[in-house]
Amino acid sequence: MLFTLCLVACAPRTEFTKADIGQLRDYIARSWEKTVQYNPEDDGTLLGLPCRYTVPTPSGGMFMELYYWDTYFTIEGLIADGEIELAKGNAEDIMAMVDRFGFMPNGTRTWYLSRSQPPFLSLMVRAVYGATGDRDWLARAYPTLEREYEYWQTKHMTPCGLNRYNGDGADQSLIDEFVVTASRRLGVDFNAMGLTRQQHDKLGYDFVAEAESGWDFNPRFDRRCGDFCPVDLNSLLYAFEVNMAEFATILGKPSESWLEAARSRRAKMTELMFDPEQGQFFDYDFVGNRKSDVVSAAVFTALYCGVPTAQQAKGVRTALQKLEFEYGLAVCEKRDYGYTYQWSYPNTWPPTTFMAVFGLDKYGFRRDARRLAAKYMDLVVSSYKTTGTIWEKYDAVRGVMSEGEEYDTPEMFGWSAGAFNCLSDYYYGKQVVL
């Protein structure tokens, strides 16, 4: 009964019209070209890439380089708009980085070579292959995917058998920089706390790891990201293994080792991350041998990647009780965490909403999926009517663009546009191939 009442209170306003959606889709379609960059050679700190690619914001704005996990949602949005070659170019550029460095950096700048970001490359390849059916292209991508998987399995493995983010690539100057950056962004001077050098460096190392998670900064890891096996990271690696098994079958290669890796990961995630009493997956603190107690939208990555059983998915769905608000899905539950995080309540971020909608739909929770899609569409349309553009993130409680806690909120953010394209197609019954 409590859950039913929550969903009634959280019902979408759905003030948008189909004409509103069409106008915003036209704006997105016109704006893609403004985000396109091309630099085949290294240029100072900017790393050279072989194909044209999209950056998160229009030319002259913030973030004028190719980013890793952002680009997956952009690729899906480009495919929805028929921009197949541009989507393919994005994927090929990321593969070029893997071929060159053994991994895809956080972004294509030399200062990002200390870390990666959530491993979405197998999903990018899946999306592009689904749009093109190009088996030869898939065959060329396969060894690059193998190389990236090896990176995550060798550089990010823990004794418990699951994976983590880490700051292993950070030198002393970067560790010092991240302590200062986190102090500014979280509103507390960590350097004034009387930390020992060891404590200071551990803190900086964990902040670098948190940047690698893409959720910089958030309350999920208690400022100890390197000590945790995140549910979203391991879900993405499960999808990586499942995708590789499918690619291997298509290409006439052995697939059983990939399937066994996926089965093993799913079993380990259930053992260490799933709380049967709450029916919920949580990040696992492998150093403290305990589960986190923070409910976050990261659990919907597990649904999106197909990790839970049908029974477990019913429990994951109940996370909506703590995360869904009038204007959308907050990325963490409302609590006093002692710090103000941009990856927390009340902010709603397009990638987590995207994965929640399609993850819920995958498990048959279509009413929930359509409701969340409608809230996102309504929020983006309403903000567009007021501001004339779309934004990196929004406020799920107030229904407005989220103000930048850590930097000025950028406009026309690639994943916001990509999510809007796919969720609007889904809402109006157009098949979305993911």
Buried (B, 14 or more C-beta within 10 A) or exposed (E): EEEEEBBEEBEBEEEBEEEBBEBBBEBBBEBBEBBBBEBEEEEEEBBBBEBBBBBBBBEEBBBBBBBBBBBBBBBBBBBBBEBBEBBBBBBBBBBBBBEEBBBBBBBBBEEBBBBBBBBBBBBBBBBBBEBBEEEEBBBEBBEBBBBBBEBBEEBBBBEBBBBBBBBBBBEEEBBBBBBBBBBEBBEBEBEEEEBEEEEBBBBBBBBBBBBBBBBBBBBBBBBBBBBBBBBBBBBBBBBBBBBBBBBBEBBEEEBEEBBEBBEEBBEBBBEBBBEEEBBBBBBBBBBEEEBBEBBBBBBBBBBBBBBBEEEBBBBBBBBBBBBBBBBBBBBBBBEEBEBBBBBBBBBBBBBBBBBBBBBBBBBEBEEBBBBBBBBBBBBBBBBBEEEEBBBBBBBBBEBBBBEEBBEEBBBBBBBBBBBBBBBBBBBEEEEBEB
